[in-house]
Amino acid sequence: MSAELDQIAREVSVCTACALHRSRLKAVPGEGPDNAAIMFIGEAPGWHENQQGRPFVGPAGQFLEELLASIGMRREQVFIANVVKCRPPENRDPLPDEIKTCEPYLDRQIAVLKPKLIVTLGRYSMAKFFPKESISKIHGLARRRGDFLVLALYHPAAALHQPRYKADIEADFKKIPQLLAEAAKVEEAPGEEAPEQLSLF
């Protein structure tokens, strides 16, 4: 991990900017290589993550690793973070002010990583890039947001709690290799205007 990402992680680990620090066991800054082509952004740490200080290490994380394996990748190749770096009490949803307080950390991570593709997992991370959209309508669609191609997906935990989402997230995940190839083409031809939306079926 780069010095900049290390610095962000150190700041997150001692952050007291919102009330979540009072109940956390360990902050969860995020992890992955500083040259990762893909950045996954989840919602908030859960029980397992709070224990270990690492993102996606519980059942949803195991499913995420299975999804990565389905496209020939390992978690060590991607960067994984959350919109909120500390676990909300009782696993409740993160509050708007908590997301806003944590946002500068996430923005700095994105700026350092400059990933080719950002994959949002769940509606709270989706809302960072698509604030007025519904995840049921845009999951599996990739859209360019500034310098980044962003793909909105259901959270892996949704598939564990409601099996009807599993087929969708598996199918959406399989679009990632093609999206990476599309992003690489845009980098190679920076003078060309990138499409606002890529709908891959």
C-alpha angles and dihedrals in degrees: 000000000000124000090250093054090046090053092051090049091051091051092048092050092061099031117137097171095120137024094262091083090069094065102031123107095195130001115234109218097172134254144228142093120310090233096053113145091205129049118193116202118196131179114254138329118271132206096290093045091050089054096049104028090232129112124247100004097134129073093298089053091052089053090048089055090051090051091050090049089053088065095040097260138120128214089244088070097056137058116238124195141147135230088239119042100201130056115258112230115272089004091283120164116277114261122237093248091050091052091048092049092051095042097091090059091052093044090052091050091051091048092052096044099042090193121199090226133024115201115197116207113204135355098287094058090039089056091062090069102020105032097170099040132099117231091220088062103041105032109127093023120116119209132178115244110184108301095350139078107221126199118193117212137171113262112263089235089063090063090050093051097037112028092197087078095054098083091049095051092045091050093045091049091056089064092067099087092053091046090052089052090050091050091051090053090053090051091051092051104036093164092065120088111247118229113260092224135020115196109192120190 
